[in-house]
Amino acid sequence: MSVRLGVIGAGSAAAAASYALRDASPALEVTVFEKSRGVCGLAAARRRTRHGRRYVYEYGANYLSDDDPRVNALLTGPLADGRVEVQGPIWTFDAAGTVTEGRDADKRRWTYADGITRLAKHLFARAGATVVRDTRIATVQRRTDASAGPRWHMTDAEGERHGPFDRLLVTPPAPQAAALLQDTGVPSVDRLGAAADAVDYRTVWTAVLGYDHAIERPYYALVNTDKAHPVGWIGREEKKPGHVPAGASVLVVQASPDWSTRRYERPPAENVAALARHAADLLDDDRLADPDWTDWQGWRYALPEAGVDAERRPAAAQHGVHVAGDWVAGAARLHAAVRSGLDAGERLATMLPTGGADA
């Protein structure tokens, strides 16, 4: 008899969990529902061709750090195809815009030549999961099937029903997960939803600035350390092998959470122009205030401030509902989301009737 797992969201945590479950049970069927056309969530990349030359730029999560040995083992082993190392250190700046040398100079930072979304593509390809795109799940309900007992059912934003599923894995940002995990008909799951609703998030508005000339600096990126500047981060995509053609530059400028929240609904062109001016000032180059091309993205739920109440998770798992993501790990880092997914998949495997070493 097959065991059906429904996964909501196709971000890095969902991809890692699907990968961890790949050998859990031959009877396991994994179906992933993703609201957008792509995978990997906040670890997002876009591609552009300009004057016949190809650009790749990452406008959400900038890289995978080497802070987790388990994730590193994947990136240097089965997920190594196309992986590249970001070149150069991260320097810092303060509220006055004073740039100071050095932070984590010896740390390795990973991405992929064709964009960081390759991470989820690798994981899903090895997992054998079915990914259903352009499908926003709107409601989750527990209903009793006369022949199979209580099972989980989902309805998408178009009113189409999906299921039944024996278990669910919910991976969107905590506010979106909270909206799904309330009024489900199962008190322990509703309490998990309330705990997810209590997780605060920082908003980030990102401008991508492209230049047809090279920018020479001794660092890969600048990060604001006192949290008192309108800009929180500036990264140079040309320091990622395969991303930017020779002689060109791309800056990814991520505004501070306060600036992003205040200006989130402002016209994008105004925000881009303001962030380009800040970049020009920080890098002391007036040319950077007038980029040759631009792009942008707002992330309302970018960075969780803390993790969800861990005490709420086991009771919900007993009723077949699991969660994963950086908001579960309690760390706003891509490697933490991947590790959370791996851990969730392995725990779930032990609960399958025909899967897992402890089943």
DACORWO-V690285 format. One record per residue. RES is the residue in one small letter. D_LAST is the distance of its C-alpha to the last C-alpha in Angstrom with 2 decimals. Layout:
res-><RES;RES>
d_last-><D_LAST;D_LAST>
//
This chain:
res-><m;s;v;r;l;g;v;i;g;a;g;s;a;a;a;a;a;s;y;a;l;r;d;a;s;p;a;l;e;v;t;v;f;e;k;s;r;g;v;c;g;l;a;a;a;r;r;r;t;r;h;g;r;r;y;v;y;e;y;g;a;n;y;l;s;d;d;d;p;r;v;n;a;l;l;t;g;p;l;a;d;g;r;v;e;v;q;g;p;i;w;t;f;d;a;a;g;t;v;t;e;g;r;d;a;d;k;r;r;w;t;y;a;d;g;i;t;r;l;a;k;h;l;f;a;r;a;g;a;t;v;v;r;d;t;r;i;a;t;v;q;r;r;t;d;a;s;a;g;p;r;w;h;m;t;d;a;e;g;e;r;h;g;p;f;d;r;l;l;v;t;p;p;a;p;q;a;a;a;l;l;q;d;t;g;v;p;s;v;d;r;l;g;a;a;a;d;a;v;d;y;r;t;v;w;t;a;v;l;g;y;d;h;a;i;e;r;p;y;y;a;l;v;n;t;d;k;a;h;p;v;g;w;i;g;r;e;e;k;k;p;g;h;v;p;a;g;a;s;v;l;v;v;q;a;s;p;d;w;s;t;r;r;y;e;r;p;p;a;e;n;v;a;a;l;a;r;h;a;a;d;l;l;d;d;d;r;l;a;d;p;d;w;t;d;w;q;g;w;r;y;a;l;p;e;a;g;v;d;a;e;r;r;p;a;a;a;q;h;g;v;h;v;a;g;d;w;v;a;g;a;a;r;l;h;a;a;v;r;s;g;l;d;a;g;e;r;l;a;t;m;l;p;t;g;g;a;d;a>
d_last-><15.13;15.01;13.30;16.13;16.26;19.77;20.95;24.32;26.40;26.52;27.35;26.15;23.14;21.96;22.68;20.80;17.63;17.98;18.52;15.45;13.38;15.51;13.19;9.80;10.15;13.49;13.39;13.36;16.93;18.12;21.59;23.47;26.61;29.35;32.66;34.73;35.45;33.92;30.72;30.05;31.57;33.77;33.52;36.20;38.84;41.88;44.18;47.92;50.73;54.11;57.21;55.11;52.83;49.09;47.54;43.95;43.36;40.47;41.40;38.29;36.10;38.37;36.10;32.91;33.75;32.51;31.24;27.53;26.76;23.45;25.33;28.25;26.24;25.36;28.98;30.45;28.05;26.43;28.13;31.51;33.34;36.14;35.31;38.44;39.33;41.40;44.76;46.56;46.04;45.75;48.89;49.48;52.09;53.21;54.73;58.07;56.63;57.23;55.00;53.87;52.47;49.03;45.44;42.50;44.68;42.37;39.16;37.76;37.15;35.49;35.93;36.49;39.83;39.28;37.81;34.79;33.17;32.44;29.47;27.58;28.96;27.56;24.05;24.02;25.56;22.78;20.03;21.30;21.24;24.04;26.34;28.71;31.65;34.50;32.33;32.43;29.95;32.04;30.05;26.54;26.14;23.63;24.92;23.99;23.91;25.31;23.02;19.71;20.12;20.23;19.71;21.20;24.53;26.69;30.42;32.17;35.62;37.29;35.91;33.57;30.32;26.91;23.73;22.08;18.85;15.52;15.26;18.01;18.64;22.21;24.06;27.84;30.08;29.64;32.67;31.49;27.93;29.61;31.63;28.59;26.58;29.32;30.34;26.99;27.09;24.26;25.85;23.05;22.95;26.76;26.84;24.78;27.37;30.15;28.80;28.71;32.25;33.39;32.63;36.02;36.70;39.52;41.28;42.47;45.16;45.45;48.52;48.49;51.92;52.99;56.10;58.01;58.91;57.12;56.34;56.63;54.91;53.37;50.01;47.12;46.86;48.32;46.42;48.11;47.39;49.27;47.86;51.44;52.25;51.85;49.84;46.54;45.91;47.76;46.05;47.83;45.97;48.29;46.54;43.48;44.25;44.60;44.96;48.71;51.66;54.08;56.80;54.87;52.83;50.24;49.64;46.63;47.98;45.58;47.41;46.61;44.59;47.79;49.82;47.09;46.75;50.54;51.17;48.08;50.14;53.21;54.31;52.24;55.44;56.60;53.39;53.39;57.04;56.49;53.59;55.62;58.44;56.17;54.87;58.47;59.38;56.45;57.04;60.82;61.51;63.20;62.40;58.76;59.81;60.57;57.60;58.12;55.06;52.43;49.14;47.24;44.06;43.33;39.93;39.96;36.46;36.57;35.48;33.49;35.28;32.21;28.51;27.08;26.55;23.11;22.94;22.76;19.57;16.76;18.27;18.59;15.00;14.09;16.39;14.95;17.53;17.16;20.15;21.20;24.62;27.36;27.91;24.39;25.00;28.46;30.32;32.47;31.71;30.22;28.20;26.67;25.64;24.05;22.15;21.04;19.67;17.82;16.27;15.43;13.79;11.59;10.66;10.15;7.85;5.22;6.15;6.33;6.06;6.43;5.86;5.31;5.72;3.80;0.00>
//
